[in-house]
Amino acid sequence: KKKKMAVNPGMAAALLTEFWSPKVIGELEDSYLKVAKVKGTLAWHSHDQEDELFFILKGHLKIELEHPGGPVAELGQGEMYVVPKGVQHNPVAEEECHLLLIEKKSTAHTGSVVTEKTRSVQEQLK
């Protein structure tokens, strides 16, 4: 049987069973491509050394920036936003939302903040 070469990020995200638990679906240079299924709030955090790209596969995501009450990036299906390194951010999905994330392999899931939702890179590679 031939190995399928193409990856469908939308299908990969839809198959996830746990919210806020990204899974690696590909590698590009020193970055991972990940999919995630999210609902509710993750946590305020930042990545001191890495930018983080959010691309919306399905649904709607708000990314609160800098501090509570600060600017908000509102993203719909097919839209993307890059959170610059060092910027505090908190992703919020009022309804289920499917994401494609592109981040350096060194990026910690929730930066230096650890919550019950935090997943290690090893967990994301499973």
C-alpha positions in Angstrom: 0.0 0.0 0.0 1.4 3.4 -1.0 2.0 5.8 1.8 -0.2 8.9 1.5 2.1 12.0 0.9 -0.5 14.7 1.4 -1.7 15.8 4.9 -5.1 17.4 5.3 -4.8 19.8 8.4 -8.6 20.3 8.6 -9.2 16.5 8.9 -6.3 16.1 11.3 -7.7 18.8 13.6 -11.3 17.4 13.3 -10.0 14.0 14.5 -8.5 15.4 17.7 -10.4 14.4 20.9 -8.9 16.7 23.4 -9.1 20.5 23.5 -5.9 22.6 23.8 -3.7 19.5 23.0 -1.8 20.3 19.8 -0.5 17.5 17.6 2.5 17.8 15.2 1.5 17.0 11.6 4.7 18.2 9.9 8.1 19.8 10.1 9.5 22.7 8.1 13.2 23.6 8.7 13.3 24.3 12.5 9.5 24.6 12.9 6.6 22.3 13.6 3.3 22.5 11.9 0.6 21.6 14.5 -3.1 21.2 14.6 -5.3 21.9 17.6 -8.9 21.8 18.6 -9.7 24.5 21.1 -12.6 25.8 23.2 -12.7 28.1 26.1 -9.5 29.9 27.3 -5.9 28.6 27.3 -3.8 30.9 29.6 -1.9 34.2 29.5 1.6 33.4 28.4 4.4 34.5 26.0 7.2 32.9 24.1 10.3 35.0 24.7 12.3 33.7 21.7 9.7 32.6 19.2 6.9 34.0 17.0 3.7 31.9 16.8 1.4 31.7 13.8 -2.3 30.9 14.2 -4.3 30.0 11.1 -8.0 29.3 11.6 -9.2 26.1 9.8 -12.7 26.2 11.2 -14.5 28.5 13.6 -13.5 31.8 15.3 -10.7 32.7 17.7 -9.9 35.7 19.7 -6.3 36.3 20.8 -6.1 38.7 23.7 -2.8 40.6 23.5 -0.5 42.3 26.0 -2.8 42.3 29.1 -6.4 41.7 30.1 -8.4 44.5 28.5 -5.7 45.1 25.9 -5.9 44.7 22.1 -7.6 41.7 20.6 -6.9 39.9 17.3 -10.3 38.5 16.0 -9.8 35.7 13.6 -12.3 33.8 11.4 -12.0 30.8 9.2 -9.2 31.2 6.6 -7.6 34.1 8.6 -4.2 34.1 10.3 -2.3 36.1 12.9 1.3 36.0 14.0 1.9 36.7 17.7 5.4 38.3 17.9 7.9 36.9 20.3 7.7 38.3 23.8 4.1 39.4 23.5 1.7 38.2 26.2 -1.3 36.5 24.7 -4.3 34.5 25.6 -6.2 32.5 23.0 -10.0 32.3 23.6 -12.6 30.3 21.6 -16.2 30.8 22.6 -17.2 27.8 20.4 -15.1 24.9 19.2 -12.3 26.1 16.8 -9.8 24.2 14.7 -6.3 25.7 14.3 -3.1 25.2 12.3 -0.1 26.5 14.3 3.4 27.1 13.0 6.0 27.5 15.6 9.7 26.9 16.2 10.5 23.5 17.6 11.8 25.2 20.7 8.4 26.8 21.5 6.9 25.8 24.9 3.2 25.3 24.7 2.3 27.9 27.3 5.7 29.6 27.6 6.9 29.7 31.2 3.4 29.3 32.5 2.3 25.8 33.3 -1.3 24.8 33.7 -3.3 21.6 33.6 -3.7 22.3 29.8 0.1 22.5 29.1 1.4 19.8 26.8 5.1 19.0 26.3 6.6 18.7 22.8 6.9 15.0 23.4 3.1 14.8 24.0 2.4 16.9 20.9 4.5 14.5 18.8 2.4 11.4 19.7 
